[in-house]
Amino acid sequence: MQKKSFGKSGLEVSRLTMGCGAVGGLMTKGQPRDQDYAVHWARDNGINFFDTAASYGDGVSETNLGRALQGNTDGIVVSTKVGIKESDLGDVSGTVERSINSSLKRLQLDHVDLLQLHNTVGETDRHGAISADQLFAEVTDAFDKVRAAGKARFFGFTAKGEPDVLTQWVASGAFDSAQIFYNLLVPSAGETSPADYPAVNYQCLLDTAVHNGVGAIGVRVLAGGALSGSETRNPLGMPVVTPIGANTSYAEDVRVALQFMPLIEEGVASSLTELAIRYVISNPALPTTEIGIANIDELQSAAQAVNKGPLSQEGLERVRQIQAGFCVSD
């Protein structure tokens, strides 16, 4: 699999990142033999980036990834995350230190390549409402201490929240990476979107990342599964997914996703999921895209889609025509 430079870090990462979260569910609820096989298959087939988090299954994902890796990180990049709660604000540095120590124990490693902040920036999320200014100052200081202790090489954040603040953070020089929401339903991280598109607009975040040497990780590439074109959820995955494109429901995201079916009939791609993946990797500003999986078939299909390469210019133009005609319910 092709690899790309990851910002200014010096890392070379595969175009596909194996996501180990709860949306897909393999690494949180799957059988150990299936988890081990998926990790080994990924490594054998050129996938060298594995992303997990302390909150995925309350540490279960890290434990399972650690078992599968058995301390062998030769040639691969391992990323995990830390979330800061309102109750942690009195001791952010201590919270980050305890989190990374616990993560490393579960992963059976002495350091990770990348540690990311797992908060919604400047908005209320499951961790509570924390101001962007407070997060920035205290988290970057805490990350500096983790780096000095040799427990993580690079640092990043999940670029979800207030668009203006996200752009400022990406351009700040304080972070090496950013997880950026980018998919067929919400393309504004990489291009101008129609005025009647959903309210959240991450326009030009990918360009900002490139200009500032920040490694971008495309996430929610399949819109939490909606870009499969089916509302049916895999038993291992999250039973309920927050809509990505619509302001109403996951079902509405699926309805919008099905508007791309004519492109499958035209032969632009063989399936909606292939179309979604190849659309994202068509943007040269994105070095890697992360896919959450429920089974080995989904991992192999994602790898095949990436290896087919970007969509043709004609295919991209057809995508834009459909995006321009979106009518997403409020």
Buried (B, 14 or more C-beta within 10 A) or exposed (E): EEBBEBBEBEBBBBBBBBBBBBBBBBBBBBEEEBBBBBBEBBBEBBBBBBBBBBBBBEBBBBBBBBBBBEEEBEEBBBBBBBBBEEEBBEEBBEBBBBBBEBBBEBBBBEBBBBBBBBBBBBEEBEBEEBEBEEBBEBBBEBBEBBBEEEBBBBBBBBBBBBBEBBBBBBBEEBBBBBBBBBBBBBBBBBBEBBEEBBEBBBBBBBBBBBEBEBBBBBBBBBBBBBBBBEBEBBEBBBEEBEBBBBEEBBEBBBBBBBBBBEBBEEEBBBBBBBBBBBBBBBBEBBBBBBBBBBBBEBBBBBBEBBBBEBBEEEBBEBBEEBBEEBEBEE
